[in-house]
């Protein structure tokens, strides 16, 4: 009798664990509007995809961006602008995503040639530029008042004035975005991307071009962040200046670390935990920022792999 290699058995267990996470997450998202109100559920989808997009760059490429609000915010504004000018929802969301990709080209070209804190500061500087453009270009962005009151026309009989309908439409969009992220990570490109992250000199010595891989990863991440920003605008029907603030970039970093980097599921779970905690705290007298910060500090100190990463590690040790 031929023995089954131990590595094959371990790979089977890893695939089983990933499948269990995907099935569990999918079932939870299907019933989520029945557990909480649909607008909050849609926010979890949008921020969850935003966090997954950020993790593609941070967790799988090792590049810490402090400027991802530029892509989230620019897409949100452009989506709102297209909707206000009578475009359909798919066209507006696609236009918002493309605007984020176009904006990402010069930012990625200039930033990926740097590393460490220099890369982070360059992305933050570009994001601040986008913020001031949104603040000053009042004819298009509305300045401090933002954009509001635009229509979300029906599509194929779907009434987007209903919040539950909007949620399930965005769930389909989220599934597409998550699948793109999943296939990116599991593809040969994703494996090479992680090799560049782990040892750039060694990857370059065997023929990889680190700058090209970083640039491509940056563009994919920015595109998914833009798609998430368009979902956020579609869900709320209003865009404010907050979508381009540096604090938005900080929030997605916190969500990703809270859920667990390099897990794909973790950032989405982290986004859900942060938004649910914030929603609960709004009805209490406790300060939202202080409590959220304390929770984040506790997770970093005691669950350094994040919530999902810690659970996965525990399951591996048990098996």
Secondary structure by P-SEA (a helix, b strand, c coil): cccccaaaaaaaaaaaaaaaaaaaaaaaaaaccccccaaaaaaaaaaaaaaaaaaaaccccccccccaaaaaaaaaaaaaaaaaacccaaaaaaaaaaaaaaaaaaaaaacccccaaaaaaaaaaaaaaaaaaaacccccccccccccccccccccccccccaaaaaaaaaaaaaaaaaaaaaaaacaaaaaaaaaaacaaaaaaacccaaaaaaaaaaaaaaaaaaaaaaaaaaccccccccccaaaaaaaaaaaaaacccaaaaaaaaaaaaaaaaaaaccccccaaaaaaaaaaaaaacccccaaaaaaaaaaaac
